[in-house]
Amino acid sequence: MSATETPAALHMSAAPPTAPERFLTLRDLVQLTTLKPSRLRQMVAAGLFPAPIRVSANRIAWRSADVAQWQSACPPVTQGA
């Protein structure tokens, strides 16, 4: 903090608080994407799907924002294709 900044000025310039990011389990992804677990793992290994993060010693999960970005990048499904 510089000599000209007050604690109130720092507070006003800070970004508003956001909701905590949600983590998704493999089971969540299966429901969300309709892909099988084995296919999701293959896609992660090939770099076609976001990689999970380790949230504890025995648990992995996917960031919901990463999965949403992947969904946005997917081409739209066309009828009769």
FENCORRA-V517766 format. One record per pair of residues at least 24 apart in sequence whose C-alpha atoms are under 7 Angstrom apart, sorted by the first residue. I is the first residue (numbers start at 1). J is the second residue. D is the distance in whole Angstrom. If there is no record, write none. Layout:
# FENCORRA-V517766
I_J_D ; I_J_D
This chain:
# FENCORRA-V517766
21_64_7 ; 22_63_6 ; 22_64_6 ; 23_61_6 ; 23_62_5 ; 23_63_5 ; 23_64_6 ; 24_61_5 ; 24_62_5 ; 24_63_6 ; 24_64_6 ; 25_61_5 ; 25_62_7
